[in-house]
Amino acid sequence: MRAFRDYPLEELREYIDWQPFFNAWEMKGAFPDILNNPATGEAARRLYDDAQEMLDRVVAEHWLTANAVIGLFPANAVGEDDIEVYADEGRTEVLTTLRTLRQQGAHREGVPNRALADFVAPKDTGLRDHVGAFAVTAGLGSGDRITQFKADLDDYSAILLEALADRLAEAFAERMHERVRRELWGYAPDEQLDNDALIKERYSGIRPAPGYPACPDHTEKATLWRMLDVQTNAGIELTDGMAMWPGASVSGWYFSHPQSQYFVVGRIGRDQVEEYAERKGWTMREAERWLSPNLGYFPED
């Protein structure tokens, strides 16, 4: 496990994906073409210039602090959909078990119903695989400054800073994943990709986040927080509702399998929910509450 405190913001700035920034401001068009669009170019350029000017101050005056914690763990898939994470390379002590969900919808012939556990070597193969975990934030320090902007009736600057903190957090996740692939895990040491290629995910491996389509159970964040002691090592809190604070934070898993890919679990049936509840030690009501967006049936009262 390794913690990164006060990571250089000027380095993260180079990894920003500006497309979601303009999407957040409801400006349509692909970046950087949006800056020269006859219909929206003037407004887009003005917004982009304001963002660059504020970023200059964020970096120079240290408005934000970026922290991260990364962990790489021995692991193997067990059963159909679980991943055992071990305390050390001896693999005799199970540190924790990651619970994953499997697609149940119909696919075209030859396309399997996937679960994230598919991307980790099964225990009975004898292969010694690994899985990674991470949590990053670029939002430390943003709260007080945004509050002050609002107190000064400068909502534009408050919204702009919040948007930039989000972009820096995503950039931090991108940069840490690159370092994991090339250095820390080192399964792709010769990778040479520019920022455009990184944004287009032209690398080996994935970093799915709990609560997102491939692993829709938000409570798996609690497992990640325990594994990495995230609050101590990175200063990111996890609320009872499984939200991260500061909001400009990203967390998730690292999978290195060359065939690993993002997917949508989608709707799941009562049979999988019952089985998942048993694996998690939940009641059906708890399982249906946390998995409600994915239920392919109406729960009983």
Contacts in CASP RR format, 6 or more apart in sequence:
PFRMAT RR
TARGET T0000
AUTHOR 0000-0000-0000
METHOD contacts of the structure
MODEL  1
MRAFRDYPLEELREYIDWQPFFNAWEMKGAFPDILNNPATGEAARRLYDD
AQEMLDRVVAEHWLTANAVIGLFPANAVGEDDIEVYADEGRTEVLTTLRT
LRQQGAHREGVPNRALADFVAPKDTGLRDHVGAFAVTAGLGSGDRITQFK
ADLDDYSAILLEALADRLAEAFAERMHERVRRELWGYAPDEQLDNDALIK
ERYSGIRPAPGYPACPDHTEKATLWRMLDVQTNAGIELTDGMAMWPGASV
SGWYFSHPQSQYFVVGRIGRDQVEEYAERKGWTMREAERWLSPNLGYFPE
D
1 69 0 8 1.000
1 70 0 8 1.000
1 71 0 8 1.000
1 228 0 8 1.000
1 233 0 8 1.000
2 69 0 8 1.000
2 70 0 8 1.000
2 71 0 8 1.000
2 184 0 8 1.000
3 67 0 8 1.000
3 68 0 8 1.000
3 69 0 8 1.000
3 70 0 8 1.000
3 233 0 8 1.000
3 234 0 8 1.000
4 66 0 8 1.000
4 67 0 8 1.000
4 68 0 8 1.000
4 69 0 8 1.000
4 70 0 8 1.000
4 176 0 8 1.000
5 67 0 8 1.000
6 65 0 8 1.000
6 66 0 8 1.000
6 67 0 8 1.000
7 66 0 8 1.000
7 67 0 8 1.000
7 68 0 8 1.000
7 172 0 8 1.000
8 66 0 8 1.000
9 58 0 8 1.000
9 59 0 8 1.000
9 62 0 8 1.000
9 64 0 8 1.000
9 66 0 8 1.000
9 138 0 8 1.000
9 168 0 8 1.000
10 59 0 8 1.000
11 175 0 8 1.000
12 66 0 8 1.000
12 138 0 8 1.000
12 168 0 8 1.000
12 171 0 8 1.000
12 172 0 8 1.000
12 175 0 8 1.000
13 55 0 8 1.000
13 59 0 8 1.000
13 168 0 8 1.000
13 171 0 8 1.000
14 171 0 8 1.000
14 195 0 8 1.000
15 171 0 8 1.000
15 172 0 8 1.000
15 174 0 8 1.000
15 175 0 8 1.000
15 195 0 8 1.000
15 198 0 8 1.000
16 167 0 8 1.000
16 168 0 8 1.000
16 170 0 8 1.000
16 171 0 8 1.000
17 167 0 8 1.000
17 170 0 8 1.000
17 171 0 8 1.000
17 174 0 8 1.000
17 195 0 8 1.000
17 199 0 8 1.000
18 31 0 8 1.000
18 32 0 8 1.000
18 48 0 8 1.000
18 167 0 8 1.000
19 30 0 8 1.000
19 31 0 8 1.000
19 199 0 8 1.000
20 166 0 8 1.000
20 167 0 8 1.000
20 170 0 8 1.000
21 31 0 8 1.000
21 51 0 8 1.000
21 163 0 8 1.000
21 164 0 8 1.000
21 167 0 8 1.000
22 29 0 8 1.000
22 31 0 8 1.000
22 34 0 8 1.000
22 44 0 8 1.000
22 47 0 8 1.000
24 163 0 8 1.000
24 166 0 8 1.000
25 47 0 8 1.000
25 163 0 8 1.000
27 34 0 8 1.000
27 40 0 8 1.000
27 43 0 8 1.000
27 44 0 8 1.000
27 47 0 8 1.000
28 34 0 8 1.000
28 40 0 8 1.000
29 37 0 8 1.000
29 40 0 8 1.000
34 40 0 8 1.000
34 41 0 8 1.000
34 44 0 8 1.000
35 41 0 8 1.000
35 44 0 8 1.000
35 45 0 8 1.000
35 48 0 8 1.000
37 44 0 8 1.000
50 160 0 8 1.000
51 160 0 8 1.000
51 163 0 8 1.000
51 164 0 8 1.000
54 157 0 8 1.000
54 160 0 8 1.000
54 161 0 8 1.000
54 164 0 8 1.000
55 164 0 8 1.000
57 63 0 8 1.000
58 64 0 8 1.000
58 161 0 8 1.000
58 164 0 8 1.000
58 168 0 8 1.000
63 141 0 8 1.000
63 142 0 8 1.000
63 145 0 8 1.000
63 161 0 8 1.000
64 138 0 8 1.000
64 139 0 8 1.000
64 140 0 8 1.000
64 141 0 8 1.000
64 142 0 8 1.000
64 165 0 8 1.000
64 168 0 8 1.000
65 138 0 8 1.000
65 139 0 8 1.000
65 140 0 8 1.000
65 141 0 8 1.000
66 136 0 8 1.000
66 137 0 8 1.000
66 138 0 8 1.000
66 139 0 8 1.000
66 140 0 8 1.000
66 168 0 8 1.000
66 169 0 8 1.000
66 172 0 8 1.000
67 136 0 8 1.000
67 137 0 8 1.000
67 140 0 8 1.000
67 233 0 8 1.000
67 234 0 8 1.000
67 235 0 8 1.000
67 236 0 8 1.000
68 134 0 8 1.000
68 135 0 8 1.000
68 136 0 8 1.000
68 137 0 8 1.000
68 172 0 8 1.000
68 176 0 8 1.000
68 234 0 8 1.000
69 134 0 8 1.000
69 135 0 8 1.000
69 228 0 8 1.000
69 229 0 8 1.000
69 230 0 8 1.000
69 233 0 8 1.000
69 234 0 8 1.000
70 132 0 8 1.000
70 133 0 8 1.000
70 134 0 8 1.000
70 176 0 8 1.000
70 180 0 8 1.000
70 184 0 8 1.000
70 228 0 8 1.000
71 132 0 8 1.000
71 133 0 8 1.000
71 134 0 8 1.000
71 227 0 8 1.000
71 228 0 8 1.000
72 130 0 8 1.000
72 131 0 8 1.000
72 132 0 8 1.000
72 180 0 8 1.000
72 184 0 8 1.000
72 185 0 8 1.000
72 254 0 8 1.000
73 85 0 8 1.000
73 86 0 8 1.000
73 95 0 8 1.000
73 130 0 8 1.000
73 131 0 8 1.000
73 132 0 8 1.000
73 133 0 8 1.000
73 227 0 8 1.000
74 85 0 8 1.000
74 86 0 8 1.000
74 88 0 8 1.000
74 89 0 8 1.000
74 90 0 8 1.000
74 91 0 8 1.000
74 128 0 8 1.000
74 129 0 8 1.000
74 130 0 8 1.000
75 83 0 8 1.000
75 84 0 8 1.000
75 85 0 8 1.000
75 86 0 8 1.000
75 98 0 8 1.000
75 120 0 8 1.000
75 129 0 8 1.000
75 130 0 8 1.000
75 131 0 8 1.000
75 132 0 8 1.000
76 83 0 8 1.000
76 84 0 8 1.000
76 86 0 8 1.000
76 91 0 8 1.000
76 120 0 8 1.000
76 121 0 8 1.000
76 122 0 8 1.000
76 123 0 8 1.000
76 126 0 8 1.000
76 127 0 8 1.000
76 128 0 8 1.000
76 129 0 8 1.000
77 83 0 8 1.000
77 84 0 8 1.000
77 117 0 8 1.000
77 118 0 8 1.000
77 120 0 8 1.000
77 121 0 8 1.000
77 122 0 8 1.000
77 123 0 8 1.000
77 129 0 8 1.000
78 84 0 8 1.000
78 97 0 8 1.000
78 122 0 8 1.000
78 123 0 8 1.000
79 117 0 8 1.000
79 122 0 8 1.000
80 102 0 8 1.000
80 115 0 8 1.000
80 117 0 8 1.000
81 99 0 8 1.000
81 100 0 8 1.000
81 101 0 8 1.000
81 102 0 8 1.000
81 115 0 8 1.000
81 117 0 8 1.000
81 279 0 8 1.000
82 97 0 8 1.000
82 98 0 8 1.000
82 99 0 8 1.000
82 100 0 8 1.000
82 117 0 8 1.000
82 279 0 8 1.000
83 97 0 8 1.000
83 98 0 8 1.000
83 100 0 8 1.000
83 116 0 8 1.000
83 117 0 8 1.000
83 120 0 8 1.000
83 131 0 8 1.000
84 94 0 8 1.000
84 97 0 8 1.000
84 123 0 8 1.000
85 94 0 8 1.000
85 95 0 8 1.000
85 96 0 8 1.000
85 97 0 8 1.000
85 98 0 8 1.000
85 131 0 8 1.000
85 227 0 8 1.000
86 92 0 8 1.000
86 93 0 8 1.000
86 94 0 8 1.000
86 95 0 8 1.000
87 93 0 8 1.000
87 94 0 8 1.000
87 95 0 8 1.000
89 128 0 8 1.000
91 128 0 8 1.000
95 227 0 8 1.000
96 223 0 8 1.000
96 226 0 8 1.000
96 227 0 8 1.000
98 116 0 8 1.000
98 117 0 8 1.000
98 131 0 8 1.000
98 220 0 8 1.000
98 223 0 8 1.000
98 253 0 8 1.000
99 217 0 8 1.000
99 220 0 8 1.000
99 276 0 8 1.000
99 279 0 8 1.000
99 280 0 8 1.000
100 115 0 8 1.000
100 116 0 8 1.000
100 117 0 8 1.000
100 215 0 8 1.000
101 115 0 8 1.000
101 215 0 8 1.000
101 216 0 8 1.000
101 217 0 8 1.000
101 265 0 8 1.000
101 268 0 8 1.000
101 272 0 8 1.000
101 276 0 8 1.000
101 291 0 8 1.000
101 294 0 8 1.000
102 113 0 8 1.000
102 114 0 8 1.000
102 115 0 8 1.000
102 265 0 8 1.000
102 268 0 8 1.000
102 272 0 8 1.000
103 113 0 8 1.000
103 114 0 8 1.000
103 115 0 8 1.000
103 263 0 8 1.000
103 264 0 8 1.000
103 265 0 8 1.000
103 266 0 8 1.000
104 113 0 8 1.000
104 266 0 8 1.000
104 267 0 8 1.000
104 268 0 8 1.000
104 269 0 8 1.000
104 272 0 8 1.000
105 113 0 8 1.000
105 266 0 8 1.000
105 267 0 8 1.000
107 113 0 8 1.000
112 118 0 8 1.000
114 214 0 8 1.000
114 261 0 8 1.000
114 263 0 8 1.000
115 265 0 8 1.000
116 208 0 8 1.000
116 214 0 8 1.000
116 215 0 8 1.000
116 253 0 8 1.000
116 255 0 8 1.000
119 206 0 8 1.000
119 255 0 8 1.000
119 257 0 8 1.000
119 259 0 8 1.000
119 260 0 8 1.000
120 129 0 8 1.000
120 131 0 8 1.000
120 255 0 8 1.000
120 257 0 8 1.000
121 127 0 8 1.000
121 128 0 8 1.000
121 129 0 8 1.000
130 185 0 8 1.000
130 256 0 8 1.000
131 253 0 8 1.000
131 254 0 8 1.000
131 255 0 8 1.000
132 180 0 8 1.000
132 185 0 8 1.000
132 253 0 8 1.000
132 254 0 8 1.000
132 255 0 8 1.000
133 224 0 8 1.000
133 227 0 8 1.000
133 228 0 8 1.000
133 251 0 8 1.000
133 252 0 8 1.000
133 253 0 8 1.000
133 254 0 8 1.000
134 173 0 8 1.000
134 176 0 8 1.000
134 177 0 8 1.000
134 180 0 8 1.000
134 207 0 8 1.000
134 228 0 8 1.000
134 250 0 8 1.000
134 251 0 8 1.000
134 252 0 8 1.000
134 253 0 8 1.000
134 254 0 8 1.000
135 224 0 8 1.000
135 225 0 8 1.000
135 228 0 8 1.000
135 230 0 8 1.000
135 234 0 8 1.000
135 236 0 8 1.000
135 244 0 8 1.000
135 249 0 8 1.000
135 250 0 8 1.000
135 251 0 8 1.000
135 252 0 8 1.000
136 169 0 8 1.000
136 172 0 8 1.000
136 173 0 8 1.000
136 176 0 8 1.000
136 234 0 8 1.000
136 249 0 8 1.000
136 250 0 8 1.000
136 251 0 8 1.000
137 169 0 8 1.000
137 172 0 8 1.000
137 234 0 8 1.000
137 235 0 8 1.000
137 236 0 8 1.000
137 244 0 8 1.000
137 246 0 8 1.000
137 247 0 8 1.000
137 248 0 8 1.000
137 249 0 8 1.000
137 250 0 8 1.000
138 165 0 8 1.000
138 168 0 8 1.000
138 169 0 8 1.000
138 171 0 8 1.000
138 172 0 8 1.000
138 248 0 8 1.000
138 249 0 8 1.000
139 165 0 8 1.000
139 168 0 8 1.000
139 169 0 8 1.000
139 246 0 8 1.000
139 247 0 8 1.000
139 248 0 8 1.000
139 249 0 8 1.000
140 235 0 8 1.000
140 246 0 8 1.000
141 246 0 8 1.000
142 161 0 8 1.000
142 162 0 8 1.000
142 165 0 8 1.000
142 246 0 8 1.000
142 248 0 8 1.000
143 246 0 8 1.000
145 161 0 8 1.000
146 158 0 8 1.000
146 161 0 8 1.000
146 162 0 8 1.000
149 155 0 8 1.000
149 157 0 8 1.000
149 158 0 8 1.000
149 161 0 8 1.000
150 158 0 8 1.000
162 248 0 8 1.000
165 246 0 8 1.000
165 247 0 8 1.000
165 248 0 8 1.000
166 247 0 8 1.000
166 248 0 8 1.000
168 248 0 8 1.000
169 247 0 8 1.000
169 248 0 8 1.000
169 249 0 8 1.000
169 250 0 8 1.000
170 250 0 8 1.000
172 250 0 8 1.000
173 207 0 8 1.000
173 250 0 8 1.000
174 198 0 8 1.000
174 199 0 8 1.000
177 203 0 8 1.000
177 207 0 8 1.000
177 254 0 8 1.000
178 191 0 8 1.000
178 193 0 8 1.000
178 198 0 8 1.000
178 203 0 8 1.000
180 186 0 8 1.000
180 254 0 8 1.000
181 187 0 8 1.000
181 188 0 8 1.000
181 191 0 8 1.000
181 203 0 8 1.000
181 204 0 8 1.000
181 205 0 8 1.000
181 256 0 8 1.000
182 188 0 8 1.000
182 189 0 8 1.000
182 191 0 8 1.000
183 189 0 8 1.000
185 254 0 8 1.000
185 256 0 8 1.000
187 204 0 8 1.000
187 256 0 8 1.000
188 203 0 8 1.000
188 204 0 8 1.000
191 203 0 8 1.000
191 204 0 8 1.000
193 202 0 8 1.000
193 203 0 8 1.000
197 203 0 8 1.000
204 256 0 8 1.000
204 258 0 8 1.000
205 254 0 8 1.000
205 255 0 8 1.000
205 256 0 8 1.000
205 257 0 8 1.000
205 258 0 8 1.000
205 260 0 8 1.000
206 214 0 8 1.000
206 254 0 8 1.000
206 255 0 8 1.000
206 260 0 8 1.000
206 261 0 8 1.000
206 262 0 8 1.000
207 252 0 8 1.000
207 253 0 8 1.000
207 254 0 8 1.000
207 255 0 8 1.000
208 214 0 8 1.000
208 215 0 8 1.000
208 252 0 8 1.000
208 253 0 8 1.000
208 255 0 8 1.000
208 262 0 8 1.000
209 215 0 8 1.000
209 250 0 8 1.000
209 251 0 8 1.000
209 252 0 8 1.000
209 253 0 8 1.000
210 217 0 8 1.000
210 218 0 8 1.000
210 219 0 8 1.000
210 220 0 8 1.000
210 221 0 8 1.000
210 224 0 8 1.000
210 242 0 8 1.000
210 251 0 8 1.000
210 252 0 8 1.000
210 253 0 8 1.000
211 217 0 8 1.000
211 218 0 8 1.000
211 220 0 8 1.000
211 221 0 8 1.000
211 242 0 8 1.000
213 262 0 8 1.000
213 263 0 8 1.000
213 264 0 8 1.000
213 265 0 8 1.000
213 266 0 8 1.000
214 262 0 8 1.000
214 263 0 8 1.000
214 264 0 8 1.000
214 265 0 8 1.000
215 253 0 8 1.000
215 265 0 8 1.000
216 265 0 8 1.000
216 266 0 8 1.000
216 291 0 8 1.000
216 293 0 8 1.000
216 294 0 8 1.000
217 276 0 8 1.000
217 290 0 8 1.000
217 291 0 8 1.000
218 241 0 8 1.000
218 242 0 8 1.000
218 290 0 8 1.000
219 242 0 8 1.000
219 280 0 8 1.000
219 290 0 8 1.000
221 238 0 8 1.000
221 242 0 8 1.000
221 244 0 8 1.000
221 251 0 8 1.000
221 252 0 8 1.000
222 238 0 8 1.000
222 242 0 8 1.000
224 230 0 8 1.000
224 251 0 8 1.000
224 252 0 8 1.000
224 253 0 8 1.000
225 231 0 8 1.000
225 238 0 8 1.000
228 234 0 8 1.000
230 236 0 8 1.000
230 238 0 8 1.000
230 251 0 8 1.000
231 237 0 8 1.000
231 238 0 8 1.000
236 244 0 8 1.000
236 245 0 8 1.000
236 246 0 8 1.000
236 249 0 8 1.000
236 251 0 8 1.000
237 244 0 8 1.000
237 245 0 8 1.000
238 244 0 8 1.000
238 245 0 8 1.000
239 245 0 8 1.000
244 251 0 8 1.000
265 294 0 8 1.000
266 294 0 8 1.000
267 294 0 8 1.000
267 295 0 8 1.000
267 296 0 8 1.000
268 291 0 8 1.000
268 294 0 8 1.000
268 295 0 8 1.000
268 296 0 8 1.000
269 295 0 8 1.000
269 296 0 8 1.000
269 297 0 8 1.000
270 297 0 8 1.000
273 284 0 8 1.000
273 287 0 8 1.000
273 288 0 8 1.000
273 291 0 8 1.000
273 295 0 8 1.000
274 284 0 8 1.000
274 287 0 8 1.000
276 282 0 8 1.000
276 287 0 8 1.000
276 291 0 8 1.000
277 283 0 8 1.000
277 284 0 8 1.000
277 286 0 8 1.000
277 287 0 8 1.000
280 286 0 8 1.000
280 287 0 8 1.000
282 290 0 8 1.000
284 299 0 8 1.000
285 299 0 8 1.000
288 295 0 8 1.000
288 299 0 8 1.000
292 299 0 8 1.000
END
